[in-house]
């Protein structure tokens, strides 16, 4: 027993010694800084050579208390602001592009853009993107790095094409029909603000992602959860109500970038002001509102075609026939109702009322449509013992009156399209 104890003690001492040696005598950052000094000495510029002698080898960090972060990335990336090192390999490579001219590392740090573990002093823990490392904020790589630009920026940037494409898909695909963004939207799916921050173990406690997907996403579990949910609905979890939109890998990456951008705003970041945007025409506003909230279920331009499991009529209703439902067969009658909605809002408040024979029949149908939008509608089951179909949610708290009226006007305008 004593011999076993002695052997165990010796093993512990050896491993402790190796750890202390690695962390304090031969850490990665120390070797990188020594290499940097050697590279400076190889240069012919006398001033540069003199600088190499005065460069102290030490652990470096950027301390940003207002942002609640400490970034020690500069311990290895000591040349990131030196253009003479633009052709070297990481970590002794200057930061590409002109980003640091407007993003002072001493003001913003590194992890505000790149994620990763700023306090780590070795690459494996700093990157946290290997399968046996379980930090919840792995480093972001291209194209997912684009997501963090929108911690501060509001307007679209030419440097973020994946984000722009993902935002376009999101805002024309009716995603807010099921999901909320900043508390506004449907109730069938999770709130998307902050989804890119939370550990996948919290969102859905499963360890097994498709290995090919997991590898492509650099073992980033947060991204893998979002990507798989978009690209392969039903993978996480199987009973999801998420529709399969048949996105390609490239499109799914773009949407993943956009959803990842919807993080909680980090401490100390300031949102840049948005460029002035002119007010949308009434019909255009209705179209954009419909794209945001309704397209996923009712189809593009309200043409329907979306299957509703266990619904008595099989498919979610199409809405491009609203003009027929409201008996608005003549173009002048449709235009009169649209103009009244734009001028007065609620048709019941119109004064004077449009002068055509079928206006009061149109009013009756209009009130029914408006009620369904505001209060929702429970649909009939095909099999009373089967699963619950997708019901029309209530939009009274998510949509303003003007948005509701503009959507109705847009649907009326779709006649014959």
C-alpha positions as a Markdown table, in Angstrom:
| # | Residue | x | y | z |
|---|---|---|---|---|
| 1 | Unk | 0.0 | 0.0 | 0.0 |
| 2 | Unk | 2.8 | 2.4 | 0.9 |
| 3 | Unk | 4.6 | 1.6 | -2.4 |
| 4 | Unk | 1.4 | 2.4 | -4.3 |
| 5 | Unk | 1.1 | 5.7 | -2.4 |
| 6 | Unk | 4.8 | 6.5 | -3.2 |
| 7 | Unk | 4.4 | 5.8 | -6.9 |
| 8 | Unk | 1.2 | 7.9 | -7.0 |
| 9 | Unk | 2.8 | 10.8 | -5.3 |
| 10 | Unk | 5.8 | 10.7 | -7.6 |
| 11 | Unk | 3.5 | 10.6 | -10.7 |
| 12 | Unk | 1.5 | 13.6 | -9.3 |
| 13 | Unk | 4.8 | 15.5 | -8.7 |
| 14 | Unk | 6.1 | 14.8 | -12.2 |
| 15 | Unk | 2.8 | 15.9 | -13.8 |
| 16 | Unk | 2.6 | 19.0 | -11.6 |
| 17 | Unk | 6.2 | 19.9 | -12.5 |
| 18 | Unk | 5.5 | 19.4 | -16.2 |
| 19 | Unk | 2.4 | 21.7 | -15.9 |
| 20 | Unk | 4.4 | 24.4 | -14.0 |
| 21 | Unk | 7.1 | 24.2 | -16.6 |
| 22 | Unk | 4.7 | 24.6 | -19.5 |
| 23 | Unk | 2.8 | 27.4 | -17.9 |
| 24 | Unk | 5.6 | 29.4 | -16.4 |
| 25 | Unk | 8.9 | 28.6 | -18.1 |
| 26 | Unk | 8.0 | 27.5 | -21.6 |
| 27 | Unk | 4.6 | 28.9 | -22.4 |
| 28 | Unk | 3.5 | 29.4 | -26.0 |
| 29 | Unk | 3.5 | 33.2 | -25.7 |
| 30 | Unk | 7.1 | 33.3 | -24.5 |
| 31 | Unk | 8.4 | 31.3 | -27.5 |
| 32 | Unk | 6.4 | 33.5 | -29.9 |
| 33 | Unk | 7.8 | 36.7 | -28.4 |
| 34 | Unk | 11.4 | 35.3 | -28.6 |
| 35 | Unk | 10.8 | 34.5 | -32.2 |
| 36 | Unk | 9.6 | 38.0 | -32.8 |
| 37 | Unk | 12.8 | 39.4 | -31.3 |
| 38 | Unk | 14.9 | 37.2 | -33.6 |
| 39 | Unk | 12.9 | 38.4 | -36.6 |
| 40 | Unk | 13.5 | 42.0 | -35.7 |
| 41 | Unk | 17.2 | 41.4 | -35.3 |
| 42 | Unk | 17.3 | 40.0 | -38.8 |
| 43 | Unk | 16.2 | 43.3 | -40.2 |
| 44 | Unk | 18.8 | 45.8 | -41.3 |
| 45 | Unk | 17.2 | 48.9 | -40.0 |
| 46 | Unk | 19.3 | 50.0 | -37.0 |
| 47 | Unk | 16.3 | 51.5 | -35.2 |
| 48 | Unk | 14.4 | 48.3 | -35.5 |
| 49 | Unk | 17.4 | 46.3 | -34.2 |
| 50 | Unk | 17.6 | 48.7 | -31.2 |
| 51 | Unk | 13.8 | 48.1 | -30.6 |
| 52 | Unk | 14.3 | 44.4 | -30.4 |
| 53 | Unk | 16.7 | 44.8 | -27.4 |
| 54 | Unk | 14.2 | 46.9 | -25.5 |
| 55 | Unk | 11.2 | 44.6 | -26.1 |
| 56 | Unk | 10.5 | 42.9 | -22.8 |
| 57 | Unk | 9.3 | 39.2 | -22.8 |
| 58 | Unk | 6.3 | 39.1 | -20.6 |
| 59 | Unk | 2.6 | 38.2 | -20.4 |
| 60 | Unk | 0.6 | 41.0 | -22.0 |
| 61 | Unk | -3.1 | 41.8 | -21.8 |
| 62 | Unk | -5.7 | 44.4 | -22.7 |
| 63 | Unk | -7.8 | 45.3 | -19.7 |
| 64 | Unk | -11.2 | 46.7 | -20.5 |
| 65 | Unk | -13.3 | 47.0 | -17.3 |
| 66 | Unk | -16.2 | 48.8 | -18.9 |
| 67 | Unk | -16.5 | 45.8 | -21.3 |
| 68 | Unk | -16.0 | 43.3 | -18.5 |
| 69 | Unk | -13.2 | 41.5 | -20.4 |
| 70 | Unk | -9.5 | 40.8 | -20.3 |
| 71 | Unk | -7.8 | 39.9 | -23.6 |
| 72 | Unk | -4.4 | 38.3 | -23.5 |
| 73 | Unk | -4.4 | 37.6 | -27.2 |
| 74 | Unk | -1.6 | 40.2 | -27.5 |
| 75 | Unk | 0.8 | 38.0 | -25.7 |
| 76 | Unk | 1.1 | 35.9 | -28.8 |
| 77 | Unk | -0.1 | 38.4 | -31.5 |
| 78 | Unk | 2.5 | 41.0 | -30.7 |
| 79 | Unk | 2.9 | 42.0 | -34.4 |
| 80 | Unk | -0.8 | 42.5 | -35.2 |
| 81 | Unk | -0.4 | 46.3 | -35.6 |
| 82 | Unk | 3.0 | 46.1 | -37.4 |
| 83 | Unk | 2.5 | 46.2 | -41.3 |
| 84 | Unk | 6.0 | 44.8 | -41.7 |
| 85 | Unk | 4.7 | 41.4 | -40.7 |
| 86 | Unk | 1.7 | 41.3 | -43.1 |
| 87 | Unk | 3.2 | 38.3 | -45.0 |
| 88 | Unk | 4.2 | 36.3 | -41.9 |
| 89 | Unk | 2.2 | 33.4 | -40.5 |
| 90 | Unk | 0.1 | 33.5 | -37.4 |
| 91 | Unk | 0.5 | 34.4 | -34.7 |
| 92 | Unk | 3.3 | 36.7 | -35.9 |
| 93 | Unk | 1.2 | 38.2 | -38.7 |
| 94 | Unk | -0.1 | 41.7 | -38.9 |
| 95 | Unk | -3.9 | 41.9 | -38.8 |
| 96 | Unk | -5.2 | 41.8 | -42.3 |
| 97 | Unk | -7.2 | 44.6 | -43.9 |
| 98 | Unk | -7.6 | 48.1 | -42.4 |
| 99 | Unk | -9.8 | 47.1 | -39.6 |
| 100 | Unk | -7.5 | 48.2 | -36.8 |
| 101 | Unk | -7.4 | 51.7 | -38.1 |
| 102 | Unk | -11.0 | 52.1 | -36.9 |
| 103 | Unk | -11.0 | 49.5 | -34.2 |
| 104 | Unk | -8.3 | 50.3 | -31.8 |
| 105 | Unk | -7.4 | 47.1 | -29.9 |
| 106 | Unk | -6.7 | 49.1 | -26.7 |
| 107 | Unk | -10.2 | 50.4 | -26.8 |
| 108 | Unk | -12.1 | 47.3 | -28.1 |
| 109 | Unk | -9.8 | 44.3 | -27.4 |
| 110 | Unk | -9.9 | 41.2 | -29.5 |
| 111 | Unk | -12.7 | 38.9 | -28.3 |
| 112 | Unk | -15.4 | 41.5 | -29.0 |
| 113 | Unk | -14.9 | 40.6 | -32.7 |
| 114 | Unk | -13.4 | 37.2 | -32.6 |
| 115 | Unk | -15.0 | 35.6 | -29.6 |
| 116 | Unk | -12.8 | 32.9 | -27.9 |
| 117 | Unk | -11.4 | 32.9 | -24.4 |
| 118 | Unk | -9.5 | 36.2 | -23.9 |
| 119 | Unk | -8.0 | 35.2 | -20.6 |
| 120 | Unk | -6.5 | 32.0 | -21.9 |
| 121 | Unk | -2.7 | 31.9 | -22.4 |
| 122 | Unk | -2.5 | 29.0 | -24.8 |
| 123 | Unk | -4.0 | 28.6 | -28.3 |
| 124 | Unk | -6.1 | 25.5 | -27.5 |
| 125 | Unk | -8.0 | 27.1 | -24.7 |
| 126 | Unk | -8.1 | 30.5 | -26.4 |
| 127 | Unk | -9.7 | 29.1 | -29.6 |
| 128 | Unk | -11.8 | 26.5 | -27.7 |
| 129 | Unk | -12.8 | 25.0 | -31.1 |
| 130 | Unk | -11.5 | 21.4 | -30.7 |
| 131 | Unk | -13.8 | 18.5 | -30.0 |
| 132 | Unk | -12.4 | 17.9 | -26.5 |
| 133 | Unk | -12.6 | 21.6 | -25.4 |
| 134 | Unk | -15.9 | 22.6 | -23.8 |
| 135 | Unk | -15.8 | 26.4 | -23.4 |
| 136 | Unk | -19.1 | 27.9 | -24.5 |
| 137 | Unk | -17.7 | 30.8 | -26.6 |
| 138 | Unk | -15.3 | 29.3 | -29.2 |
| 139 | Unk | -13.4 | 31.5 | -31.5 |
| 140 | Unk | -15.3 | 32.6 | -34.6 |
| 141 | Unk | -13.9 | 32.1 | -38.1 |
| 142 | Unk | -15.0 | 33.2 | -41.5 |
| 143 | Unk | -17.7 | 33.6 | -42.5 |
| 144 | Unk | -19.3 | 33.5 | -39.1 |
| 145 | Unk | -17.0 | 36.2 | -37.9 |
| 146 | Unk | -19.3 | 38.6 | -39.7 |
| 147 | Unk | -21.9 | 38.2 | -37.1 |
| 148 | Unk | -20.0 | 40.1 | -34.4 |
| 149 | Unk | -19.7 | 43.2 | -36.6 |
| 150 | Unk | -23.3 | 43.9 | -35.6 |
| 151 | Unk | -22.5 | 44.2 | -31.9 |
| 152 | Unk | -22.1 | 47.9 | -32.9 |
| 153 | Unk | -23.0 | 48.4 | -36.6 |
| 154 | Unk | -26.6 | 48.7 | -37.7 |
| 155 | Unk | -26.4 | 49.4 | -41.4 |
| 156 | Unk | -25.3 | 46.7 | -43.8 |
| 157 | Unk | -21.6 | 46.5 | -44.5 |
| 158 | Unk | -19.9 | 45.6 | -47.8 |
| 159 | Unk | -17.5 | 43.4 | -45.8 |
| 160 | Unk | -20.4 | 41.1 | -44.5 |
| 161 | Unk | -22.0 | 39.4 | -47.6 |
| 162 | Unk | -23.1 | 36.3 | -45.7 |
| 163 | Unk | -24.8 | 38.4 | -43.0 |
| 164 | Unk | -26.6 | 40.4 | -45.7 |
| 165 | Unk | -27.8 | 37.3 | -47.5 |
| 166 | Unk | -28.9 | 35.7 | -44.2 |
| 167 | Unk | -30.8 | 38.9 | -43.2 |
| 168 | Unk | -32.5 | 38.9 | -46.5 |
| 169 | Unk | -33.7 | 35.3 | -46.2 |
| 170 | Unk | -34.8 | 36.0 | -42.6 |
| 171 | Unk | -36.8 | 39.1 | -43.5 |
| 172 | Unk | -38.5 | 37.7 | -46.5 |
| 173 | Unk | -39.1 | 34.2 | -45.2 |
| 174 | Unk | -41.8 | 34.8 | -42.6 |
| 175 | Unk | -39.5 | 33.7 | -39.7 |
| 176 | Unk | -41.2 | 36.0 | -37.2 |
| 177 | Unk | -44.4 | 34.0 | -37.8 |
| 178 | Unk | -43.0 | 31.4 | -35.4 |
| 179 | Unk | -40.0 | 33.1 | -33.7 |
| 180 | Unk | -39.6 | 36.2 | -31.7 |
| 181 | Unk | -36.8 | 38.7 | -32.3 |
| 182 | Unk | -36.4 | 41.2 | -29.4 |
| 183 | Unk | -39.8 | 40.0 | -28.0 |
| 184 | Unk | -41.8 | 40.6 | -31.2 |
| 185 | Unk | -43.1 | 37.8 | -33.3 |
| 186 | Unk | -44.7 | 34.3 | -33.0 |
| 187 | Unk | -44.8 | 31.9 | -30.1 |
| 188 | Unk | -44.1 | 28.5 | -31.7 |
| 189 | Unk | -40.3 | 28.8 | -31.8 |
| 190 | Unk | -37.7 | 30.3 | -29.4 |
| 191 | Unk | -36.8 | 33.9 | -29.0 |
| 192 | Unk | -33.8 | 34.4 | -31.4 |
| 193 | Unk | -32.1 | 37.3 | -29.5 |
| 194 | Unk | -29.4 | 35.5 | -27.5 |
| 195 | Unk | -29.7 | 32.2 | -29.2 |
| 196 | Unk | -26.1 | 32.5 | -30.5 |
| 197 | Unk | -24.8 | 33.1 | -27.0 |
| 198 | Unk | -26.3 | 30.1 | -25.1 |
| 199 | Unk | -24.6 | 26.7 | -24.9 |
| 200 | Unk | -26.1 | 24.0 | -27.1 |
| 201 | Unk | -26.3 | 21.9 | -23.9 |
| 202 | Unk | -28.7 | 24.5 | -22.5 |
| 203 | Unk | -30.8 | 25.0 | -25.7 |
| 204 | Unk | -31.1 | 21.3 | -26.4 |
| 205 | Unk | -29.0 | 18.9 | -24.3 |
| 206 | Unk | -27.6 | 16.6 | -26.9 |
| 207 | Unk | -23.9 | 15.8 | -27.7 |
| 208 | Unk | -24.3 | 14.2 | -31.2 |
| 209 | Unk | -24.2 | 16.5 | -34.2 |
| 210 | Unk | -23.7 | 15.3 | -37.7 |
| 211 | Unk | -19.9 | 14.8 | -37.7 |
| 212 | Unk | -19.4 | 16.4 | -41.2 |
| 213 | Unk | -21.4 | 19.4 | -40.1 |
| 214 | Unk | -19.6 | 19.6 | -36.8 |
| 215 | Unk | -16.2 | 19.5 | -38.5 |
| 216 | Unk | -17.2 | 22.2 | -41.1 |
| 217 | Unk | -18.2 | 24.5 | -38.3 |
| 218 | Unk | -14.8 | 24.1 | -36.4 |
| 219 | Unk | -16.5 | 22.1 | -33.6 |
| 220 | Unk | -18.4 | 25.2 | -32.6 |
| 221 | Unk | -21.5 | 23.7 | -30.8 |
| 222 | Unk | -23.4 | 27.0 | -30.8 |
| 223 | Unk | -23.1 | 27.4 | -34.6 |
| 224 | Unk | -23.7 | 23.7 | -35.2 |
| 225 | Unk | -27.0 | 23.8 | -33.3 |
| 226 | Unk | -28.2 | 26.8 | -35.3 |
| 227 | Unk | -26.9 | 25.5 | -38.7 |
| 228 | Unk | -28.4 | 22.0 | -38.2 |
| 229 | Unk | -31.8 | 23.5 | -37.1 |
| 230 | Unk | -31.9 | 25.6 | -40.3 |
| 231 | Unk | -30.4 | 23.1 | -42.8 |
| 232 | Unk | -31.8 | 19.8 | -41.4 |
| 233 | Unk | -35.1 | 20.6 | -39.4 |
| 234 | Unk | -35.9 | 17.7 | -37.2 |
| 235 | Unk | -32.3 | 16.9 | -36.3 |
| 236 | Unk | -32.4 | 18.9 | -33.1 |
| 237 | Unk | -34.9 | 18.0 | -31.8 |
| 238 | Unk | -36.9 | 15.5 | -33.9 |
| 239 | Unk | -40.3 | 16.8 | -33.0 |
| 240 | Unk | -39.6 | 20.4 | -34.1 |
| 241 | Unk | -42.3 | 22.3 | -36.0 |
| 242 | Unk | -39.6 | 24.0 | -38.1 |
| 243 | Unk | -40.4 | 23.8 | -41.8 |
| 244 | Unk | -37.8 | 22.3 | -44.2 |
| 245 | Unk | -37.1 | 25.2 | -46.7 |
| 246 | Unk | -34.6 | 23.0 | -48.6 |
| 247 | Unk | -31.8 | 25.5 | -48.0 |
| 248 | Unk | -28.4 | 24.8 | -49.5 |
| 249 | Unk | -25.4 | 24.6 | -47.2 |
| 250 | Unk | -24.3 | 28.0 | -48.4 |
| 251 | Unk | -27.7 | 29.6 | -47.7 |
| 252 | Unk | -27.9 | 27.8 | -44.3 |
| 253 | Unk | -24.5 | 29.3 | -43.4 |
| 254 | Unk | -25.7 | 32.8 | -44.3 |
| 255 | Unk | -28.8 | 32.4 | -42.1 |
| 256 | Unk | -26.6 | 31.0 | -39.3 |
| 257 | Unk | -24.4 | 34.1 | -39.5 |
| 258 | Unk | -27.5 | 36.3 | -39.2 |
| 259 | Unk | -28.9 | 34.4 | -36.2 |
| 260 | Unk | -25.5 | 34.4 | -34.5 |
| 261 | Unk | -25.5 | 38.2 | -34.9 |
| 262 | Unk | -28.6 | 38.4 | -32.7 |
| 263 | Unk | -26.6 | 38.1 | -29.5 |
| 264 | Unk | -27.1 | 40.1 | -26.4 |
| 265 | Unk | -25.2 | 43.3 | -26.8 |
| 266 | Unk | -21.9 | 42.9 | -24.9 |
| 267 | Unk | -21.0 | 45.3 | -22.1 |
| 268 | Unk | -19.4 | 48.5 | -23.2 |
| 269 | Unk | -20.4 | 48.3 | -26.9 |
| 270 | Unk | -22.2 | 51.3 | -28.4 |
| 271 | Unk | -24.7 | 50.9 | -31.3 |
| 272 | Unk | -23.8 | 53.2 | -34.2 |
| 273 | Unk | -26.6 | 55.4 | -35.4 |
| 274 | Unk | -28.5 | 54.2 | -38.4 |
| 275 | Unk | -28.6 | 56.1 | -41.6 |
| 276 | Unk | -31.9 | 58.0 | -42.1 |
| 277 | Unk | -34.4 | 55.7 | -43.8 |
| 278 | Unk | -37.3 | 57.2 | -45.8 |
| 279 | Unk | -40.8 | 56.0 | -44.9 |
| 280 | Unk | -42.1 | 53.1 | -47.1 |
| 281 | Unk | -45.1 | 53.5 | -49.3 |
| 282 | Unk | -48.2 | 52.0 | -47.7 |
| 283 | Unk | -48.4 | 48.9 | -49.9 |
| 284 | Unk | -44.6 | 48.4 | -49.6 |
| 285 | Unk | -44.9 | 48.5 | -45.9 |
| 286 | Unk | -47.6 | 45.8 | -46.0 |
| 287 | Unk | -45.4 | 43.7 | -48.2 |
| 288 | Unk | -42.4 | 43.9 | -45.9 |
| 289 | Unk | -44.6 | 43.1 | -42.9 |
| 290 | Unk | -46.1 | 40.1 | -44.7 |
| 291 | Unk | -42.6 | 38.9 | -45.6 |
| 292 | Unk | -41.5 | 39.2 | -42.0 |
| 293 | Unk | -44.4 | 37.4 | -40.3 |
| 294 | Unk | -46.5 | 35.5 | -42.8 |
| 295 | Unk | -44.6 | 34.1 | -45.7 |
| 296 | Unk | -43.4 | 30.9 | -44.0 |
| 297 | Unk | -47.0 | 29.7 | -43.5 |
| 298 | Unk | -49.0 | 31.4 | -46.2 |
| 299 | Unk | -46.4 | 31.2 | -49.0 |
| 300 | Unk | -44.7 | 33.9 | -51.1 |
| 301 | Unk | -47.3 | 36.5 | -52.3 |
| 302 | Unk | -49.8 | 34.6 | -50.2 |
| 303 | Unk | -50.0 | 31.8 | -52.7 |
| 304 | Unk | -50.2 | 29.1 | -50.0 |
| 305 | Unk | -49.0 | 25.5 | -50.6 |
| 306 | Unk | -47.7 | 24.9 | -47.1 |
| 307 | Unk | -48.7 | 21.6 | -45.5 |
| 308 | Unk | -50.3 | 21.8 | -42.1 |
| 309 | Unk | -50.1 | 18.4 | -40.4 |
| 310 | Unk | -53.4 | 17.0 | -39.1 |
| 311 | Unk | -55.4 | 20.0 | -40.4 |
| 312 | Unk | -58.8 | 19.2 | -41.8 |
| 313 | Unk | -58.1 | 21.1 | -45.0 |
| 314 | Unk | -54.4 | 19.8 | -45.3 |
| 315 | Unk | -52.9 | 23.2 | -46.3 |
| 316 | Unk | -52.5 | 26.5 | -44.5 |
| 317 | Unk | -54.9 | 28.9 | -46.3 |
| 318 | Unk | -53.6 | 31.0 | -49.2 |
| 319 | Unk | -54.3 | 34.7 | -48.9 |
| 320 | Unk | -53.9 | 36.1 | -52.4 |
| 321 | Unk | -57.7 | 35.7 | -52.9 |
| 322 | Unk | -58.6 | 38.2 | -50.3 |
| 323 | Unk | -60.1 | 40.5 | -52.9 |
| 324 | Unk | -62.5 | 37.8 | -54.0 |
| 325 | Unk | -63.4 | 37.1 | -50.3 |
| 326 | Unk | -64.2 | 40.8 | -49.9 |
| 327 | Unk | -66.1 | 40.9 | -53.2 |
| 328 | Unk | -63.6 | 43.4 | -54.7 |
| 329 | Unk | -63.6 | 42.2 | -58.3 |
| 330 | Unk | -63.2 | 45.7 | -59.9 |
| 331 | Unk | -59.9 | 47.4 | -59.8 |
| 332 | Unk | -61.5 | 50.7 | -58.9 |
| 333 | Unk | -63.2 | 49.1 | -55.9 |
| 334 | Unk | -59.9 | 47.6 | -54.7 |
| 335 | Unk | -58.1 | 50.9 | -55.1 |
| 336 | Unk | -60.8 | 52.7 | -53.2 |
| 337 | Unk | -60.5 | 50.3 | -50.2 |
| 338 | Unk | -56.7 | 50.4 | -50.3 |
| 339 | Unk | -56.8 | 54.2 | -50.4 |
| 340 | Unk | -59.3 | 54.3 | -47.5 |
| 341 | Unk | -57.1 | 52.0 | -45.4 |
| 342 | Unk | -54.1 | 54.2 | -46.0 |
| 343 | Unk | -56.0 | 57.4 | -45.2 |
| 344 | Unk | -58.2 | 56.4 | -42.3 |
| 345 | Unk | -56.7 | 53.1 | -41.1 |
| 346 | Unk | -59.7 | 51.1 | -40.0 |
| 347 | Unk | -62.3 | 50.9 | -42.7 |
| 348 | Unk | -65.0 | 51.5 | -40.0 |
| 349 | Unk | -63.5 | 55.0 | -39.5 |
| 350 | Unk | -63.7 | 56.0 | -43.1 |
| 351 | Unk | -65.5 | 59.3 | -43.6 |
| 352 | Unk | -66.7 | 59.6 | -46.2 |
| 353 | Unk | -67.1 | 55.9 | -47.0 |
| 354 | Unk | -66.0 | 54.7 | -50.5 |
| 355 | Unk | -68.9 | 55.0 | -52.9 |
| 356 | Unk | -69.4 | 51.7 | -54.5 |
| 357 | Unk | -72.3 | 49.1 | -54.2 |
| 358 | Unk | -70.4 | 46.3 | -52.5 |
| 359 | Unk | -68.7 | 48.3 | -49.8 |
| 360 | Unk | -70.7 | 47.1 | -46.8 |
| 361 | Unk | -70.3 | 43.5 | -47.9 |
| 362 | Unk | -66.5 | 44.1 | -48.1 |
| 363 | Unk | -66.7 | 45.7 | -44.6 |
| 364 | Unk | -68.2 | 42.5 | -43.1 |
| 365 | Unk | -65.4 | 40.3 | -44.6 |
| 366 | Unk | -62.8 | 42.9 | -43.6 |
| 367 | Unk | -63.9 | 42.7 | -40.0 |
| 368 | Unk | -63.6 | 38.9 | -40.0 |
| 369 | Unk | -60.1 | 39.0 | -41.5 |
| 370 | Unk | -58.9 | 41.8 | -39.1 |
| 371 | Unk | -60.3 | 39.7 | -36.2 |
| 372 | Unk | -58.3 | 36.6 | -37.2 |
| 373 | Unk | -55.1 | 38.6 | -37.6 |
| 374 | Unk | -55.4 | 40.3 | -34.2 |
| 375 | Unk | -57.0 | 37.4 | -32.2 |
| 376 | Unk | -55.7 | 34.3 | -34.0 |
| 377 | Unk | -57.7 | 31.2 | -35.1 |
| 378 | Unk | -57.8 | 27.6 | -33.9 |
| 379 | Unk | -58.1 | 25.3 | -36.9 |
| 380 | Unk | -60.1 | 22.1 | -37.2 |
| 381 | Unk | -58.2 | 18.8 | -36.7 |
| 382 | Unk | -58.5 | 16.0 | -39.3 |
| 383 | Unk | -57.9 | 13.4 | -36.6 |
| 384 | Unk | -59.3 | 14.4 | -33.2 |
| 385 | Unk | -56.8 | 12.2 | -31.4 |
| 386 | Unk | -53.8 | 13.3 | -33.6 |
| 387 | Unk | -51.3 | 16.1 | -33.0 |
| 388 | Unk | -52.3 | 19.7 | -32.9 |
| 389 | Unk | -52.0 | 21.5 | -36.3 |
| 390 | Unk | -50.4 | 24.9 | -36.6 |
| 391 | Unk | -53.0 | 27.4 | -35.5 |
| 392 | Unk | -53.1 | 31.1 | -36.5 |
| 393 | Unk | -51.4 | 33.0 | -33.7 |
| 394 | Unk | -52.6 | 36.3 | -32.3 |
| 395 | Unk | -50.8 | 39.3 | -33.6 |
| 396 | Unk | -52.4 | 42.0 | -31.5 |
| 397 | Unk | -49.4 | 42.6 | -29.3 |
| 398 | Unk | -46.7 | 42.2 | -32.1 |
| 399 | Unk | -48.2 | 44.3 | -34.9 |
| 400 | Unk | -49.2 | 47.9 | -34.8 |
| 401 | Unk | -52.6 | 48.9 | -36.2 |
| 402 | Unk | -50.8 | 50.5 | -39.2 |
| 403 | Unk | -49.0 | 47.3 | -39.9 |
| 404 | Unk | -52.2 | 45.3 | -39.8 |
| 405 | Unk | -54.0 | 47.7 | -42.2 |
| 406 | Unk | -51.0 | 47.8 | -44.6 |
| 407 | Unk | -50.9 | 44.0 | -44.7 |
| 408 | Unk | -54.6 | 43.8 | -45.6 |
| 409 | Unk | -54.0 | 46.4 | -48.3 |
| 410 | Unk | -51.1 | 44.5 | -49.6 |
| 411 | Unk | -53.2 | 41.3 | -49.8 |
| 412 | Unk | -55.9 | 43.1 | -51.6 |
| 413 | Unk | -53.4 | 44.3 | -54.1 |
| 414 | Unk | -52.3 | 40.7 | -54.9 |
| 415 | Unk | -55.4 | 40.0 | -57.0 |
| 416 | Unk | -54.5 | 38.6 | -60.4 |
| 417 | Unk | -50.8 | 38.5 | -59.6 |
